[in-house]
Amino acid sequence: AKDIGAVIYLSWSGGTGTAEAQVPCSTLPNNACSNQGQTVEWLPGNGATKWTVVFTGRTSPCSQGNNFSSDGSSGPPTCSVGPNTTQGNYPYNFTVDGNPTRGSPPSATLTIAAPATAKTP
């Protein structure tokens, strides 16, 4: 079984893109959190079917690279966060169903943190 760190729903409404974490981890808008060694999934929200994600920093937290997309016909591509991925905030741009058609795409962040350590009795 995959260790899911974050599930992020991408949607577009009223000219605004939203990247909403299934389990919010901060009060920052469009922010989701994952631990090192976990998996991140994006899904279309609010009736959307297609989306793209492009990490815009110098590095991507995902071992699969910095570009992810889904046209709705296949399962969600997943981002595997390596166990040694540098902790911090990773910005990305996204589109939903081809929106925005012009101009700058909305941005979001994925925050990578260290996994919680088990307490020894």
Stockholm file with secondary structure:
# STOCKHOLM 1.0

chainA/1-121         AKDIGAVIYLSWSGGTGTAEAQVPCSTLPNNACSNQGQTVEWLPGNGATKWTVVFTGRTSPCSQGNNFSSDGSSGPPTCSVGPNTTQGNYPYNFTVDGNPTRGSPPSATLTIAAPATAKTP
#=GR chainA/1-121 SS CCCEEEEEEEEEETTEEEEEESSCCSSSTTEEEEETTCEEEEEECTTCCCEEEEECSSSCSBTTCSEEEECSSSCCCEEEBCTTCCCEEEEEEEEETTBSSSSCCCEEEEEEECCCCCCCC
#=GC SS_cons         CCCEEEEEEEEEETTEEEEEESSCCSSSTTEEEEETTCEEEEEECTTCCCEEEEECSSSCSBTTCSEEEECSSSCCCEEEBCTTCCCEEEEEEEEETTBSSSSCCCEEEEEEECCCCCCCC
//
